[in-house]
Amino acid sequence: MSKLIGIGEALIDMIPTDTNKPIKEVSAFSPIVGGAPANVCGAFSKLSGQSQMITQLGDDPFGDKCYEEWCN
């Protein structure tokens, strides 16, 4: 089995819930876990690889969301 270790940022992308509108007219955003190393690890895992992330998460709701999505 292939293994990958990602080192780098984990973050929350704020994705507009409204499409085809200028950003100033968007009414809400959805928080989506992202960051380039995290995205690569996620894609690798979906392709049957084994991946791990080395990163630092904040002690806040954004860090909690990243942790909960990856570890549950």
C-alpha positions in Angstrom: 0.0 0.0 0.0 1.3 3.5 -0.9 1.8 6.0 1.9 1.9 9.8 1.9 2.8 12.3 4.6 1.6 15.9 4.0 3.3 18.7 5.8 1.8 22.2 5.7 -1.2 24.3 6.2 -4.7 23.2 6.9 -7.4 25.9 6.6 -11.0 26.6 6.1 -12.1 27.8 2.6 -15.2 29.9 2.8 -17.3 28.9 -0.3 -20.1 31.2 -1.4 -23.6 29.6 -1.1 -24.9 31.8 -3.9 -23.5 31.2 -7.4 -23.2 33.6 -10.4 -23.3 36.7 -8.1 -20.6 39.2 -7.4 -19.0 38.6 -4.0 -20.6 41.7 -2.5 -24.0 40.2 -3.2 -23.4 36.8 -1.7 -25.6 36.2 1.4 -23.7 33.4 3.1 -20.6 31.2 2.9 -20.0 27.5 3.8 -16.9 26.5 5.6 -15.0 23.7 3.8 -11.8 22.1 5.1 -8.9 22.8 2.6 -5.3 23.8 2.1 -3.1 22.3 -0.6 -1.4 19.6 1.5 -4.7 18.6 3.1 -6.4 18.4 -0.3 -3.6 16.2 -1.7 -3.8 13.9 1.3 -7.6 13.7 1.0 -7.4 12.9 -2.8 -4.6 10.3 -2.2 -6.7 8.6 0.5 -9.7 8.4 -1.9 -7.5 6.7 -4.4 -6.9 3.9 -1.8 -3.6 5.3 -0.5 -2.8 5.9 3.2 -2.1 9.5 4.2 -1.3 11.5 7.2 -1.0 15.2 7.9 1.6 17.1 9.9 0.2 20.5 10.7 -0.8 22.8 13.5 -4.5 23.6 14.2 -5.8 26.6 16.1 -7.7 26.1 19.4 -10.8 27.6 17.9 -13.9 26.5 15.9 -11.9 26.4 12.6 -9.3 24.0 14.1 -12.1 21.9 15.7 -13.8 21.6 12.3 -10.5 20.4 10.6 -9.9 17.9 13.4 -13.4 16.5 13.4 -13.5 16.1 9.6 -10.2 14.3 9.5 -10.3 12.2 12.7 -14.0 11.0 12.8 
